[in-house]
């Protein structure tokens, strides 16, 4: 059975948000408020980042950053963390 793959309307914004994630402090919970006030991404389309981050394992279902999120913030582990997240979130494409 196919699952719904992560999708965002503005894919160009994803890399910008991830760059800001690496610069900002790790929040207790990643919320729309954090996305807007701390990272500076206002507007409805940017909110799609949160379900994407959950799907790739960077955020828990409650919005708490996971170990993958924290590894991504470390420049030496960022690539490996992102690759693992892509394999998780887009599993069907890798099968």
C-alpha positions as CSV (number, residue, x, y, z in Angstrom):
1,X,0.0,0.0,0.0
2,X,1.4,3.4,-1.0
3,X,1.8,6.1,1.6
4,X,1.6,9.8,1.1
5,X,5.1,11.2,0.3
6,X,6.1,14.6,1.8
7,X,5.2,17.6,-0.4
8,X,5.7,21.3,-0.1
9,X,4.4,24.0,-2.5
10,X,7.6,26.1,-2.3
11,X,10.4,23.5,-2.5
12,X,13.0,26.3,-2.8
13,X,12.3,27.4,0.7
14,X,13.3,24.0,2.2
15,X,17.0,24.6,2.0
16,X,16.6,28.1,3.3
17,X,14.7,26.9,6.4
18,X,17.2,24.1,7.0
19,X,20.0,26.7,6.9
20,X,18.2,28.7,9.5
21,X,17.7,25.6,11.6
22,X,21.4,25.1,11.7
23,X,22.0,28.7,12.9
24,X,19.2,29.0,15.5
25,X,19.1,27.4,18.9
26,X,17.3,24.1,19.2
27,X,13.8,24.8,20.4
28,X,12.0,22.7,23.0
29,X,9.2,22.3,20.4
30,X,9.3,23.3,16.8
31,X,6.1,25.2,16.3
32,X,4.6,27.6,13.7
33,X,5.5,30.4,16.1
34,X,9.2,29.3,16.1
35,X,9.2,29.1,12.4
36,X,7.8,32.6,12.1
37,X,9.4,34.5,14.9
38,X,12.8,32.8,15.4
39,X,13.5,31.6,11.8
40,X,11.6,34.5,10.0
41,X,9.5,32.4,7.7
42,X,6.0,33.9,7.8
43,X,3.1,32.7,5.6
44,X,1.1,29.6,5.2
45,X,3.2,27.9,2.6
46,X,6.2,27.7,5.0
47,X,4.1,25.8,7.6
48,X,4.3,22.8,5.3
49,X,7.9,22.4,6.5
50,X,6.7,21.1,9.9
51,X,4.9,18.0,8.5
52,X,7.9,17.4,6.2
53,X,10.4,17.6,9.1
54,X,8.2,15.1,11.0
55,X,8.0,12.7,8.0
56,X,11.8,12.7,7.7
57,X,12.3,12.1,11.4
58,X,13.7,15.5,12.4
59,X,10.7,16.2,14.6
60,X,8.6,13.9,16.7
61,X,4.8,13.9,16.4
62,X,4.7,16.4,19.2
63,X,7.1,18.8,17.5
64,X,10.1,18.0,19.7
65,X,13.4,18.0,17.8
66,X,14.8,14.4,17.5
67,X,18.4,13.2,17.6
68,X,18.4,13.5,13.8
69,X,17.5,17.2,14.1
70,X,20.4,17.7,16.5
71,X,22.8,15.7,14.4
72,X,21.8,17.8,11.4
73,X,22.8,21.0,13.3
74,X,26.4,19.5,13.7
75,X,28.3,20.4,10.5
76,X,30.2,17.1,10.6
77,X,27.0,15.0,10.8
78,X,24.6,17.1,8.8
79,X,25.0,15.3,5.5
80,X,24.5,11.8,7.1
81,X,21.5,13.0,9.1
82,X,19.9,14.5,6.0
83,X,20.5,11.4,3.9
84,X,19.0,9.2,6.6
85,X,16.0,11.5,6.8
86,X,15.5,11.4,3.1
87,X,15.6,7.6,3.1
88,X,13.0,7.5,5.9
89,X,10.7,10.1,4.5
90,X,10.9,9.0,0.9
91,X,11.3,5.3,1.6
92,X,9.1,4.2,-1.4
93,X,11.4,6.0,-3.8
94,X,14.4,4.1,-2.4
95,X,12.8,0.7,-2.7
